[in-house]
Amino acid sequence: MKPLVLVLTLLLAGTVRAEGEVLDVARAIVTLQDGRTVDVSEGCWLSTSRCMDTAREVRRLQAENEELRQHAGDVPLVKVLVAVALGVGLGFTTSRLVR
């Protein structure tokens, strides 16, 4: 019943465009569960299934991000020293060849 009231309120309030599971609202007056009314301009509502899918995707991305951070780790000091030594050596060799 509540979703029907919300949709009817939105339809009567202003321009509404629905595509799939997303409701795009230019202007509306929404009645909350406690009876208060709220003016909304330029809003977007998701269906319950789309909202749940989005929440799942956000949790999946957060877990993937955390896993990537853990696997990144610190670069070992030996690798840094080897890279610096190679850079200095190549730079020195190049400068000697240029002269």
JOQUIBEL-V996905 format. One record per backbone hydrogen bond with DSSP energy under -1.0 kcal/mol. NH is the residue of the N-H (numbers start at 1). CO is the residue of the C=O. If there is no record, write none. Layout:
{{NH & CO} {NH & CO}}
//
This chain:
{{5 & 1} {6 & 2} {7 & 3} {8 & 4} {9 & 5} {10 & 6} {11 & 7} {12 & 8} {13 & 9} {14 & 10} {17 & 24} {19 & 22} {22 & 19} {23 & 45} {24 & 17} {25 & 43} {26 & 15} {28 & 40} {30 & 38} {32 & 36} {35 & 32} {38 & 30} {40 & 28} {42 & 26} {43 & 25} {45 & 23} {47 & 21} {51 & 47} {52 & 48} {53 & 49} {54 & 50} {55 & 51} {56 & 52} {57 & 53} {58 & 54} {59 & 55} {60 & 56} {61 & 57} {62 & 58} {63 & 59} {64 & 60} {65 & 61} {66 & 62} {67 & 63} {68 & 64} {69 & 65} {70 & 66} {71 & 67} {72 & 68} {73 & 69} {80 & 76} {81 & 77} {82 & 78} {83 & 79} {84 & 80} {85 & 81} {86 & 82} {87 & 83} {88 & 84} {89 & 85} {90 & 86} {91 & 87} {92 & 88} {93 & 89} {94 & 90} {95 & 91} {96 & 92} {97 & 93} {98 & 94} {99 & 95}}
//
